[in-house]
Amino acid sequence: MARSRSYKEYLHEQLQDPEAAAAYLNAALEDDDLHVFLLALRDIAEAQGGMSHLASETDLNRESLYKTLSIRGNPRLSSLRSVLGACGLSISIQPSH
């Protein structure tokens, strides 16, 4: 009998791909609560090596990353760009429809 794996394991495997990670973040942005985006970004950070790895890649403090990417987080644009860049992603602005 095949061993099943948790949703979190499956999600983290999928989020290692930048295309899937970008789609995940775009879906999170569609939610009215912008904190959903931060939690989605945290999922991506965990999938791509964890907070310690992300801290070393971005020169940001690991503890502040946990705080920034939490439900109460309020990241600066520079921090957000650093985190996204370390995950192989970038910010793009498009006209609304």
C-alpha positions, 0 to 999 in steps of 0.5 A: 500500500502506498504511503500517503503524504500530507497536503503541506508536503505536496504543496511545498513540492509544488511551490519549488517551481517558480511558475507554480509559486507565482500562480499561488501568490496571484491566487492569494492576491485575489482574496480580500484579506492581503494577509493571505498573500503574506501567508502564501509567501511564507509557504513559498519561503518554507518550500524553498529552503526555509526561513534560515536559508531565506535570511541568508539569501536576503540579508534579512534577520530570520526572526523579522522574516517570521514576523513579516510573513505572519498574519500580522506582518506589514513588510516594507516594499524593499523587504518584499522585493528581497524575499520575492527575488530570493524565491525567483519571483518579482513584482509586476504592476498591470492595469486593472480591468 
